[in-house]
Structures are given as structure tokens and as C-alpha cells.
Amino acid sequence: MCINIAKSYMNNAHGIFVLHNYDNNSKTYNCGIEFNKGEIMSIKTVQYKDYYYSTRKSDYELYFSFDIKYDVTDFTMSGKNCRSLDISLKIEYLFLIDNKGKLHKDGKSFNEWLLTCQLDNNCSFDSSIMINSQYRSYGVGTLAINKILLLAQKYIPNHKLQGKLSPVDAGKDNFERRYKLYKNLGFHVTENSFYVEKLSTLKIEHNINGIEKIDAVKTLYDLFENKQQLQFEVSFLKNDKQRIFTHLDKLEKSLLVYKKLMLLSVLTILYILLS
């Protein structure tokens, strides 16, 4: 077992240290504990991966995944109950399929968004929220920020949140696009940032039009069912082929008998005529 110190909080003479247990098999942090001058406190760590595809563009379908990990920590600071939340969402762009069914993949491509909370109930994104330029307008960013905000609303509804808007997104069209996104969610938006006083006031979208979640278990089950059906059809066709060959063989034998009978009939008639 490998114990890693993941983070620490200091308030004068009081300190809180969070310890994580690293699982070498799953390569993830599967549990953790924290202590404050001998007081044992718990930390909730959750990690999962979801797969999606987007049909928001008529010429391409985009397949992508979200690898989400978050830590919820409850602790006391100066006699008050406090909560901290850290969220990591890694976007992996898997591949594109064009309207002719051709697959396009340009190697591994990622974006990672991080949300952290301070002890003063302020939350922020650690870096600019970015979507690779070739994968914009598929709804990936809209879905990602809604996933993060949904978790934040659940665990820290009274916290503030602020974020920076990337200068890469500069330009009238992009400014209007992102302004509309954050404004519809309930943020106050400026040219370079967005913020909200309470996360609970945001309007979260649970479903994004044109994006569907891929159920891996159902997909595997459907593939298995399709395989079984194809195997049955192949077996049926093989049997059908055998039945056709058998029937053709019978027809050929019947035709041969018919030819012999015809020949015998002709010979008989000739014999009678010549007698």
C-alpha cells in the first residue's frame, strides 16, 4: 500500500492533512482519511468514466469520453464545519465518423478542467476552460461544464465560483457564443471572466441536445446479441445452401430419368413405325 499526502490546510496552529490510499491495480486513489490534531475525519473520493457521442454537426459524429474524479472533504476549522470539493474532468476526443461512415482519428487529444475550492467558500477553475478548436460546436464544453456544476451544486451549493475565459476564444462570434452559454447558466459574464455568488442559483442542464451517453454494458450486450443473430443466420444460410444443393441434386436425377424415359419412348415409337 502506498500512502500519498494529497493536500493540506493550515490555520495558525491547526492543520488538516488528507491521506490517500493508492491502488496499484486500478491505478486510482480508492479511499482516504484525514486528521486534525488526532481527530479522524473522512474524505469521499469518486472516480468514473463515461462515453458519449455527438450528432450536432451534420457532416461528422464525434465520439469522446469524460474521466471524472472528485474529492469531497468535511472538516472543522476554528470550530466551524467546513467542506471542500476538488473536481477533475478530463476530456478525451476518441474519433470522428463522417457521413460516409469513414473513421477519422488524429492521435490522442485531451483537455482537462480542474475546479478547486478555497477555505473562504470561493471556488475557481485552475486554468482556462478550453476545447480543442477542431472539436468545437459539438456541445462538448457545454456538457462538461454542466457535469462539473452539477457536482458542485450537490456538495457545495452555497459556495461562490469564478473562472477565466481564454483569450484564445477572442472574437465577436466566440464571445457571443460563450456569453450566451454562461448567461443561460446564470453567471455574471465579463469579457475575460464569469462568476456567481451562489452555486445553488445556477440553472443546470441535465441533457444536451444532440449528445447521447453510450451505455458500455448495453453496447456489449447488443454486440453479443448481434453476434448470436449473425451466427444463427450464417448457420441457417449454410443449411439452406445444403438444402438447395440437395434439391438441385434431386432435380438433376429426375431430369436424367426424364431424359431416359423420353429416349425410351422415342425408340419405342420408331420401332413400332419401322415394324
C-alpha positions in Angstrom: 0.0 0.0 0.0 1.3 3.4 -0.9 0.1 6.4 1.1 0.4 9.9 -0.5 -0.2 13.2 1.1 -2.6 14.8 -1.4 -3.3 18.2 0.2 -3.1 20.2 3.5 -4.9 23.1 5.1 -3.3 25.4 7.7 -5.0 27.8 10.0 -2.5 29.2 12.5 -1.7 26.3 14.8 -4.3 24.0 13.4 -3.6 21.7 10.5 -5.5 19.2 8.5 -3.7 16.6 6.4 -5.5 14.3 3.9 -4.0 10.9 3.1 -5.0 8.9 0.1 -4.6 5.1 -0.5 -3.2 4.4 -4.0 -4.4 1.2 -5.5 -1.7 -0.2 -7.9 -4.2 -2.5 -9.6 -6.7 0.2 -10.6 -4.1 3.0 -10.7 -6.5 5.2 -8.8 -7.0 6.6 -5.3 -9.7 4.5 -3.8 -10.1 5.8 -0.3 -8.7 8.3 2.1 -8.6 9.6 5.7 -7.7 12.9 7.3 -6.8 14.0 10.8 -6.8 17.3 12.7 -4.7 17.0 15.8 -5.7 13.4 16.3 -9.4 13.8 15.2 -10.1 11.3 12.4 -12.2 12.7 9.6 -13.4 11.1 6.3 -12.9 12.1 2.7 -15.0 10.8 -0.1 -13.2 10.1 -3.4 -15.1 9.1 -6.5 -13.8 8.4 -10.0 -15.6 7.1 -13.1 -15.5 7.3 -16.9 -18.4 7.9 -19.2 -18.6 7.7 -23.0 -20.6 9.9 -25.4 -21.2 10.7 -29.0 -22.4 14.0 -30.6 -24.5 14.4 -33.7 -24.7 18.2 -33.5 -22.9 18.5 -36.8 -24.4 17.1 -40.0 -21.1 16.0 -41.6 -19.4 14.3 -38.6 -20.2 12.4 -35.4 -17.8 12.9 -32.6 -17.1 10.2 -30.0 -15.5 11.3 -26.7 -15.2 10.4 -23.1 -15.2 12.2 -19.7 -12.8 10.9 -17.0 -14.2 12.5 -13.8 -12.6 12.4 -10.3 -13.7 14.4 -7.3 -12.8 14.6 -3.6 -15.4 15.8 -1.0 -13.7 16.7 2.3 -15.6 17.6 5.5 -13.6 19.1 8.3 -13.7 21.7 11.1 -11.8 24.9 11.0 -11.8 27.3 14.0 -14.8 25.5 15.4 -16.8 25.6 12.2 -17.9 22.7 10.0 -16.4 23.2 6.5 -16.5 21.3 3.2 -14.0 21.3 0.4 -14.6 20.0 -3.2 -12.0 19.3 -5.9 -13.1 18.2 -9.3 -11.1 17.0 -12.2 -12.7 16.3 -15.6 -10.5 15.0 -18.4 -12.0 15.1 -21.9 -10.6 12.6 -24.4 -11.6 13.0 -28.1 -11.7 9.5 -29.4 -12.6 9.7 -33.1 -14.8 11.2 -35.7 -17.1 9.4 -38.2 -18.1 11.2 -41.3 -21.4 10.9 -43.1 -19.9 8.2 -45.4 -19.1 6.0 -42.4 -15.3 6.7 -42.6 -13.5 6.9 -39.3 -11.0 9.8 -38.6 -8.6 9.8 -35.7 -5.6 12.1 -35.3 -3.9 10.5 -32.3 -4.7 11.2 -28.7 -6.2 14.6 -27.9 -7.2 15.8 -24.5 -8.5 18.8 -22.5 -8.6 18.8 -18.7 -10.7 21.1 -16.5 -10.0 21.5 -12.7 -12.2 23.1 -10.1 -10.9 23.7 -6.6 -12.4 25.3 -3.5 -10.6 27.6 -1.0 -11.3 27.8 2.7 -13.2 31.1 2.3 -16.0 29.3 0.3 -14.6 30.5 -3.0 -14.2 28.1 -6.0 -12.4 28.6 -9.2 -11.2 26.8 -12.3 -7.5 26.4 -12.1 -7.0 27.1 -15.7 -8.9 28.5 -18.7 -11.8 26.4 -19.9 -10.7 25.1 -23.3 -12.0 22.9 -26.1 -9.6 21.9 -28.9 -10.6 24.1 -31.9 -11.4 21.2 -34.2 -13.9 19.8 -31.7 -15.9 22.9 -31.0 -19.6 23.2 -31.7 -20.2 19.6 -30.8 -21.5 20.6 -27.4 -18.6 19.0 -25.5 -17.8 22.1 -23.5 -21.5 22.7 -22.6 -21.8 19.2 -21.4 -18.5 19.3 -19.4 -19.3 22.5 -17.5 -22.8 21.2 -16.7 -21.3 18.0 -15.3 -18.9 19.9 -13.1 -21.5 22.4 -11.9 -24.0 19.6 -11.1 -21.4 18.1 -8.7 -20.6 21.5 -7.3 -24.3 22.3 -6.7 -24.8 18.9 -5.0 -21.9 19.2 -2.5 -21.2 23.0 -2.1 -24.4 24.9 -3.1 -23.5 28.0 -1.1 -20.0 28.5 -2.5 -19.0 31.2 -4.9 -17.5 30.3 -8.3 -15.4 32.3 -10.7 -13.5 31.4 -13.9 -11.4 32.9 -16.5 -12.3 33.0 -20.2 -9.5 32.1 -22.5 -8.1 34.9 -24.8 -7.9 32.2 -27.5 -11.7 32.5 -27.6 -11.4 36.1 -28.5 -13.6 37.4 -31.4 -17.1 38.5 -31.8 -18.6 35.1 -32.7 -16.9 33.2 -29.9 -17.6 36.0 -27.4 -21.3 35.8 -28.2 -21.3 32.0 -28.0 -19.7 31.8 -24.6 -21.6 34.8 -23.3 -24.9 33.0 -24.2 -23.7 29.8 -22.6 -22.6 31.3 -19.2 -25.5 33.8 -19.2 -28.1 31.0 -19.6 -26.4 29.1 -16.8 -26.9 32.1 -14.5 -23.4 33.5 -14.4 -22.4 37.2 -14.5 -20.2 37.4 -17.6 -17.4 39.9 -18.4 -15.1 40.0 -21.4 -12.5 37.9 -19.6 -14.3 36.1 -16.8 -17.5 34.7 -15.3 -18.7 34.4 -11.7 -21.7 33.6 -9.5 -22.3 34.4 -5.8 -24.0 31.1 -5.0 -23.8 27.9 -7.0 -27.3 26.9 -6.0 -28.7 29.7 -8.2 -27.3 28.3 -11.4 -29.6 26.6 -14.0 -28.0 23.3 -14.8 -28.9 21.4 -18.0 -29.0 17.7 -17.3 -29.3 16.8 -21.0 -27.7 18.5 -24.0 -29.4 18.2 -27.4 -27.5 16.2 -29.9 -25.4 14.3 -27.3 -26.1 10.8 -26.2 -24.4 8.8 -23.5 -23.0 5.4 -24.5 -24.0 2.6 -22.2 -21.0 0.4 -22.3 -22.8 -2.7 -20.8 -25.8 -2.3 -23.2 -23.4 -1.8 -26.1 -21.5 -5.0 -25.3 -24.8 -6.9 -24.8 -26.1 -5.6 -28.2 -22.9 -6.7 -29.8 -23.2 -10.1 -28.3 -26.8 -10.4 -29.4 -25.9 -9.2 -32.9 -23.1 -11.8 -33.0 -25.5 -14.5 -31.9 -28.1 -13.4 -34.5 -25.4 -13.3 -37.3 -24.2 -16.8 -36.3 -27.7 -18.1 -36.5 -28.2 -16.5 -39.9 -24.9 -17.9 -41.2 -25.9 -21.3 -39.9 -29.3 -21.1 -41.5 -27.8 -20.0 -44.8 -25.4 -22.9 -44.7 -28.2 -25.3 -44.0 -30.3 -23.6 -46.7 -27.4 -23.8 -49.1 -27.2 -27.5 -48.3 -30.9 -28.0 -48.8 -30.6 -26.1 -52.2 -27.8 -28.4 -53.3 -29.7 -31.5 -52.2 -32.8 -30.3 -54.1 -30.7 -29.5 -57.2 -29.2 -33.0 -57.0 -32.7 -34.5 -56.9 -33.8 -32.3 -59.8 -30.8 -33.4 -61.8 -31.5 -37.0 -61.1 -35.2 -36.5 -62.0 -34.2 -34.8 -65.3 -31.8 -37.6 -66.1 -34.7 -40.2 -65.5 -37.0 -38.0 -67.6 -34.4 -37.9 -70.5 -34.1 -41.7 -70.3 -37.8 -42.1 -70.4 -38.1 -39.7 -73.4 -35.4 -41.6 -75.2 -37.0 -44.9 -74.5 -40.4 -43.5 -75.7 -38.8 -42.2 -79.0 -37.1 -45.5 -79.6 -40.3 -47.4 -78.9 -42.3 -45.2 -81.3 -39.6 -45.7 -84.0 -39.6 -49.4 -83.5 -43.4 -49.5 -83.9 -43.2 -47.4 -87.1 -40.5 -49.5 -88.7 -42.1 -52.8 -87.8 
